Amino acid sequence: MKNSALGALSVSRIGLGAMTMAGTYTTGGSTDDDESIRTIHRAIDLGVTHIDTAEVYGPFHSEKVVGRAIKGRRDQVVVATKFGLLSHTEGRGLIDSSPANVRAAVEGSLKRLGTDHIDLYYQHRVDPNTPIEDTVGALAELVAEGKVLHIGLSEASPSTIRRAHAVHPLAALQTEYSLWTRDPETEILPLLRELGIGLVPYSPLGHGLLTGQIRTVDDFADDDWRKTNPRFTAENFQRNLRIVDEVRAIGAETGASPAQTALAWLLTRGNDVAPIPGTKRVGRVEENTAADSIELSTAQIDRLDRLTPAAGARHDDANMASIDG
Protein backbone atom coordinates (compact mmCIF):
# COMPACT_ATOMS: atom_id res chain seq x y z
CA MET A 1 0.00 0.00 0.00
CA LYS A 2 1.16 3.54 -0.74
CA ASN A 3 1.98 5.85 2.16
CA SER A 4 0.89 9.32 3.23
CA ALA A 5 2.93 11.87 5.16
CA LEU A 6 1.65 13.22 8.47
CA GLY A 7 4.32 15.80 9.09
CA ALA A 8 7.48 13.71 9.51
CA LEU A 9 5.45 10.56 10.18
CA SER A 10 4.83 8.09 7.35
CA VAL A 11 1.67 5.96 7.52
CA SER A 12 -0.31 3.77 5.15
CA ARG A 13 -2.65 6.04 3.26
CA ILE A 14 -5.61 3.95 4.42
CA GLY A 15 -5.63 3.31 8.15
CA LEU A 16 -7.95 1.51 10.54
CA GLY A 17 -10.14 3.22 13.11
CA ALA A 18 -10.80 1.08 16.18
CA MET A 19 -13.69 3.02 17.71
CA THR A 20 -16.40 0.50 16.84
CA MET A 21 -14.36 -2.29 18.41
CA ALA A 22 -15.65 -0.89 21.69
CA GLY A 23 -19.28 -0.94 20.50
CA THR A 24 -19.51 2.84 20.53
CA TYR A 25 -22.40 3.42 18.13
CA THR A 26 -24.83 2.33 20.85
CA THR A 27 -24.77 2.84 24.61
CA GLY A 28 -24.70 -0.89 25.22
CA GLY A 29 -22.99 -1.83 21.99
CA SER A 30 -21.89 -5.41 21.46
CA THR A 31 -18.24 -6.33 21.13
CA ASP A 32 -16.44 -9.31 19.65
CA ASP A 33 -12.82 -8.98 20.69
CA ASP A 34 -11.66 -12.05 18.78
CA GLU A 35 -13.14 -10.74 15.53
CA SER A 36 -11.71 -7.29 16.22
CA ILE A 37 -8.25 -8.76 16.70
CA ARG A 38 -8.59 -10.80 13.50
CA THR A 39 -9.59 -7.58 11.75
CA ILE A 40 -6.48 -5.75 12.97
CA HIS A 41 -4.27 -8.67 11.98
CA ARG A 42 -5.86 -8.81 8.53
CA ALA A 43 -5.40 -5.06 8.10
CA ILE A 44 -1.70 -5.36 8.94
CA ASP A 45 -1.35 -8.26 6.51
CA LEU A 46 -2.89 -6.06 3.80
CA GLY A 47 -0.37 -3.28 4.39
CA VAL A 48 -2.22 -1.08 6.89
CA THR A 49 0.28 0.43 9.30
CA HIS A 50 -1.89 3.12 10.88
CA ILE A 51 -4.13 2.00 13.78
CA ASP A 52 -6.20 4.69 15.52
CA THR A 53 -7.91 4.40 18.90
CA ALA A 54 -8.66 6.51 22.02
CA GLU A 55 -8.91 6.01 25.74
CA VAL A 56 -12.55 7.12 25.74
CA TYR A 57 -13.63 4.33 23.37
CA GLY A 58 -15.21 1.91 25.79
CA PRO A 59 -13.83 3.65 27.78
CA PHE A 60 -10.47 1.88 27.62
CA HIS A 61 -11.79 -1.22 25.82
CA SER A 62 -10.60 -0.31 22.34
CA GLU A 63 -7.07 0.42 23.53
CA LYS A 64 -6.93 -2.96 25.28
CA VAL A 65 -8.08 -4.75 22.11
CA VAL A 66 -5.51 -2.90 20.00
CA GLY A 67 -2.83 -3.73 22.58
CA ARG A 68 -3.67 -7.43 22.39
CA ALA A 69 -3.72 -7.37 18.60
CA ILE A 70 -0.34 -5.69 18.11
CA LYS A 71 1.50 -7.82 20.64
CA GLY A 72 4.41 -9.32 18.74
CA ARG A 73 3.74 -7.01 15.78
CA ARG A 74 4.43 -3.64 17.38
CA ASP A 75 7.19 -2.76 14.93
CA GLN A 76 4.76 -3.14 12.01
CA VAL A 77 2.31 -0.44 13.11
CA VAL A 78 1.97 3.25 13.86
CA VAL A 79 -0.24 3.45 16.94
CA ALA A 80 -2.34 6.58 17.41
CA THR A 81 -4.50 7.25 20.44
CA LYS A 82 -6.23 10.22 22.03
CA PHE A 83 -6.68 11.80 25.46
CA GLY A 84 -8.76 14.61 26.93
CA LEU A 85 -12.38 13.38 27.02
CA LEU A 86 -11.81 11.63 30.34
CA SER A 87 -10.52 13.28 33.47
CA HIS A 88 -8.04 11.41 35.63
CA THR A 89 -7.67 14.30 38.08
CA GLU A 90 -10.10 15.42 40.73
CA GLY A 91 -12.17 18.55 40.52
CA ARG A 92 -12.36 18.64 36.75
CA GLY A 93 -15.13 18.16 34.23
CA LEU A 94 -15.32 15.66 31.41
CA ILE A 95 -13.01 17.49 29.01
CA ASP A 96 -9.60 17.76 30.66
CA SER A 97 -6.33 18.55 28.90
CA SER A 98 -4.53 19.95 31.93
CA PRO A 99 -0.85 18.94 32.08
CA ALA A 100 -1.58 16.72 35.09
CA ASN A 101 -4.31 14.90 33.19
CA VAL A 102 -2.12 14.50 30.12
CA ARG A 103 0.50 12.82 32.31
CA ALA A 104 -2.05 10.50 33.91
CA ALA A 105 -3.71 9.66 30.60
CA VAL A 106 -0.54 8.70 28.75
CA GLU A 107 0.52 6.23 31.44
CA GLY A 108 -2.83 4.44 31.20
CA SER A 109 -2.73 4.31 27.42
CA LEU A 110 0.83 2.98 27.37
CA LYS A 111 -0.14 0.19 29.74
CA ARG A 112 -3.30 -0.80 27.87
CA LEU A 113 -1.54 -0.71 24.50
CA GLY A 114 1.34 -2.79 25.84
CA THR A 115 4.00 -0.44 24.53
CA ASP A 116 6.65 1.95 25.78
CA HIS A 117 5.75 4.70 23.31
CA ILE A 118 2.79 6.10 21.39
CA ASP A 119 3.57 7.02 17.80
CA LEU A 120 0.89 9.70 17.46
CA TYR A 121 -0.85 11.20 20.50
CA TYR A 122 -3.83 13.49 19.95
CA GLN A 123 -5.78 15.87 22.10
CA HIS A 124 -9.28 14.50 21.47
CA ARG A 125 -11.12 17.79 21.94
CA VAL A 126 -9.83 21.24 22.78
CA ASP A 127 -10.19 21.98 26.49
CA PRO A 128 -11.71 25.47 26.99
CA ASN A 129 -10.33 25.56 30.55
CA THR A 130 -6.69 24.88 29.67
CA PRO A 131 -4.61 27.07 27.34
CA ILE A 132 -3.51 25.01 24.37
CA GLU A 133 0.06 26.17 25.04
CA ASP A 134 -0.03 24.40 28.43
CA THR A 135 -1.37 21.18 26.93
CA VAL A 136 1.14 21.12 24.07
CA GLY A 137 3.92 22.01 26.50
CA ALA A 138 3.09 18.86 28.47
CA LEU A 139 3.03 16.84 25.25
CA ALA A 140 6.40 18.26 24.26
CA GLU A 141 7.81 16.96 27.53
CA LEU A 142 6.46 13.49 26.72
CA VAL A 143 8.15 13.68 23.33
CA ALA A 144 11.44 14.62 25.00
CA GLU A 145 11.04 11.62 27.31
CA GLY A 146 10.35 9.26 24.39
CA LYS A 147 6.89 8.26 25.58
CA VAL A 148 5.29 10.01 22.59
CA LEU A 149 6.90 10.37 19.15
CA HIS A 150 4.48 12.76 17.40
CA ILE A 151 1.53 14.86 18.53
CA GLY A 152 -1.74 15.98 17.00
CA LEU A 153 -5.05 17.69 17.62
CA SER A 154 -8.61 16.66 16.86
CA GLU A 155 -11.41 19.06 15.88
CA ALA A 156 -9.31 22.16 16.50
CA SER A 157 -9.88 25.58 14.95
CA PRO A 158 -7.31 27.32 12.75
CA SER A 159 -6.26 29.69 15.54
CA THR A 160 -5.78 26.80 17.99
CA ILE A 161 -3.75 24.89 15.41
CA ARG A 162 -1.43 27.86 14.90
CA ARG A 163 -0.95 28.41 18.62
CA ALA A 164 -0.27 24.72 19.26
CA HIS A 165 2.14 24.36 16.35
CA ALA A 166 4.13 27.34 17.62
CA VAL A 167 4.87 25.44 20.85
CA HIS A 168 5.72 22.09 19.26
CA PRO A 169 5.30 20.86 15.67
CA LEU A 170 2.05 19.02 15.04
CA ALA A 171 2.11 15.92 12.85
CA ALA A 172 -1.60 15.67 12.21
CA LEU A 173 -5.04 17.10 12.65
CA GLN A 174 -7.96 14.73 12.88
CA THR A 175 -11.39 15.89 11.77
CA GLU A 176 -14.35 14.61 9.81
CA TYR A 177 -13.77 14.75 6.07
CA SER A 178 -15.56 12.82 3.34
CA LEU A 179 -17.73 13.23 0.28
CA TRP A 180 -20.50 14.50 2.54
CA THR A 181 -18.32 16.61 4.86
CA ARG A 182 -16.20 18.98 2.80
CA ASP A 183 -15.80 21.66 5.49
CA PRO A 184 -12.00 21.26 5.96
CA GLU A 185 -11.34 22.36 2.40
CA THR A 186 -12.15 26.00 3.15
CA GLU A 187 -9.70 26.92 5.91
CA ILE A 188 -8.30 23.84 7.61
CA LEU A 189 -6.61 22.04 4.73
CA PRO A 190 -4.85 25.15 3.34
CA LEU A 191 -3.57 25.97 6.82
CA LEU A 192 -2.31 22.43 7.41
CA ARG A 193 -0.42 22.55 4.12
CA GLU A 194 1.08 25.91 5.02
CA LEU A 195 2.38 24.45 8.29
CA GLY A 196 3.31 20.96 7.01
CA ILE A 197 0.68 19.13 9.05
CA GLY A 198 -1.13 16.05 7.76
CA LEU A 199 -4.90 15.50 7.76
CA VAL A 200 -6.46 12.34 9.19
CA PRO A 201 -10.13 12.16 8.18
CA TYR A 202 -12.32 10.23 10.58
CA SER A 203 -15.73 8.93 9.46
CA PRO A 204 -14.56 8.95 5.82
CA LEU A 205 -17.62 6.81 5.02
CA GLY A 206 -20.16 9.15 6.60
CA HIS A 207 -20.85 7.03 9.70
CA GLY A 208 -21.60 4.11 7.44
CA LEU A 209 -23.97 5.80 5.00
CA LEU A 210 -21.42 5.91 2.17
CA THR A 211 -21.02 2.13 2.33
CA GLY A 212 -24.36 1.90 0.55
CA GLN A 213 -25.56 -0.64 3.11
CA ILE A 214 -27.90 1.70 5.00
CA ARG A 215 -31.24 2.46 3.37
CA THR A 216 -33.38 3.07 6.46
CA VAL A 217 -32.64 4.18 10.01
CA ASP A 218 -35.28 1.73 11.19
CA ASP A 219 -32.56 -0.92 11.11
CA PHE A 220 -30.59 0.93 13.79
CA ALA A 221 -30.91 -0.05 17.44
CA ASP A 222 -33.01 2.33 19.51
CA ASP A 223 -29.91 3.64 21.31
CA ASP A 224 -27.79 4.07 18.16
CA TRP A 225 -26.62 7.69 18.32
CA ARG A 226 -26.99 8.07 14.57
CA LYS A 227 -30.73 8.28 15.14
CA THR A 228 -30.12 11.72 16.66
CA ASN A 229 -27.64 12.82 14.00
CA PRO A 230 -29.26 15.52 11.83
CA ARG A 231 -28.03 13.87 8.63
CA PHE A 232 -29.90 10.68 9.44
CA THR A 233 -33.23 12.28 10.31
CA ALA A 234 -36.41 12.79 8.28
CA GLU A 235 -36.00 14.60 4.96
CA ASN A 236 -32.24 15.01 5.43
CA PHE A 237 -31.74 11.25 5.36
CA GLN A 238 -33.71 10.84 2.15
CA ARG A 239 -31.78 13.67 0.48
CA ASN A 240 -28.46 12.19 1.59
CA LEU A 241 -29.35 8.80 0.14
CA ARG A 242 -29.19 10.46 -3.27
CA ILE A 243 -25.51 11.18 -2.65
CA VAL A 244 -24.99 7.48 -1.98
CA ASP A 245 -26.81 6.56 -5.17
CA GLU A 246 -24.51 8.76 -7.26
CA VAL A 247 -21.42 7.34 -5.54
CA ARG A 248 -22.74 3.85 -6.26
CA ALA A 249 -23.27 4.70 -9.94
CA ILE A 250 -19.73 6.03 -10.35
CA GLY A 251 -18.28 3.02 -8.55
CA ALA A 252 -20.15 0.65 -10.84
CA GLU A 253 -18.18 2.08 -13.76
CA THR A 254 -14.91 0.83 -12.24
CA GLY A 255 -16.24 -2.24 -10.44
CA ALA A 256 -15.88 -0.57 -7.05
CA SER A 257 -18.29 -0.57 -4.12
CA PRO A 258 -19.66 2.75 -2.81
CA ALA A 259 -17.27 2.59 0.15
CA GLN A 260 -14.29 1.98 -2.11
CA THR A 261 -15.33 4.83 -4.37
CA ALA A 262 -15.68 7.25 -1.44
CA LEU A 263 -12.26 6.26 -0.09
CA ALA A 264 -10.63 6.41 -3.53
CA TRP A 265 -11.92 9.97 -3.89
CA LEU A 266 -10.35 10.92 -0.54
CA LEU A 267 -7.05 9.48 -1.70
CA THR A 268 -7.06 11.95 -4.60
CA ARG A 269 -6.98 14.84 -2.14
CA GLY A 270 -3.21 14.59 -1.60
CA ASN A 271 -0.43 12.51 -0.09
CA ASP A 272 -0.87 14.34 3.22
CA VAL A 273 -4.37 12.91 3.71
CA ALA A 274 -4.71 9.54 5.47
CA PRO A 275 -8.30 8.43 6.22
CA ILE A 276 -9.04 5.94 9.00
CA PRO A 277 -12.25 4.06 8.09
CA GLY A 278 -13.48 2.25 11.17
CA THR A 279 -14.61 -1.35 11.30
CA LYS A 280 -14.48 -4.45 13.45
CA ARG A 281 -15.09 -6.91 10.59
CA VAL A 282 -12.49 -8.69 8.46
CA GLY A 283 -14.62 -8.48 5.32
CA ARG A 284 -15.06 -4.76 5.68
CA VAL A 285 -11.35 -4.08 6.18
CA GLU A 286 -10.62 -6.11 3.05
CA GLU A 287 -13.12 -4.01 1.11
CA ASN A 288 -11.79 -0.72 2.46
CA THR A 289 -8.12 -1.42 1.86
CA ALA A 290 -8.83 -2.47 -1.73
CA ALA A 291 -9.63 1.20 -2.42
CA ASP A 292 -5.86 1.77 -2.49
CA SER A 293 -5.70 0.27 -5.97
CA ILE A 294 -8.73 2.03 -7.47
CA GLU A 295 -7.97 4.71 -10.05
CA LEU A 296 -10.72 7.25 -10.66
CA SER A 297 -10.77 9.12 -13.96
CA THR A 298 -10.61 12.90 -14.09
CA ALA A 299 -14.26 12.95 -15.15
CA GLN A 300 -15.29 10.71 -12.26
CA ILE A 301 -13.40 12.84 -9.75
CA ASP A 302 -15.09 15.93 -11.17
CA ARG A 303 -18.53 14.33 -10.78
CA LEU A 304 -17.75 13.41 -7.19
CA ASP A 305 -16.41 16.90 -6.50
CA ARG A 306 -19.72 18.35 -7.68
CA LEU A 307 -21.98 16.16 -5.54
CA THR A 308 -24.71 18.04 -3.68
CA PRO A 309 -23.50 18.83 -0.13
CA ALA A 310 -24.97 16.70 2.64
CA ALA A 311 -28.19 17.94 4.20
CA GLY A 312 -28.10 18.66 7.92
CA ALA A 313 -25.40 19.51 10.46
CA ARG A 314 -22.73 16.84 10.90
CA HIS A 315 -23.44 16.45 14.64
CA ASP A 316 -26.27 17.27 17.02
CA ASP A 317 -26.04 20.44 19.11
CA ALA A 318 -24.41 18.74 22.10
CA ASN A 319 -21.60 17.22 20.06
CA MET A 320 -21.08 20.37 18.00
CA ALA A 321 -20.65 22.30 21.24
CA SER A 322 -17.51 20.29 22.02
CA ILE A 323 -15.85 21.24 18.72
CA ASP A 324 -13.38 24.12 18.85
CA GLY A 325 -14.84 27.08 17.01
Order of alpha helices (4+ residues) and beta strands (2+ residues): beta-beta-beta-alpha-beta-alpha-beta-alpha-beta-alpha-beta-alpha-beta-alpha-beta-alpha-alpha-alpha-alpha-alpha
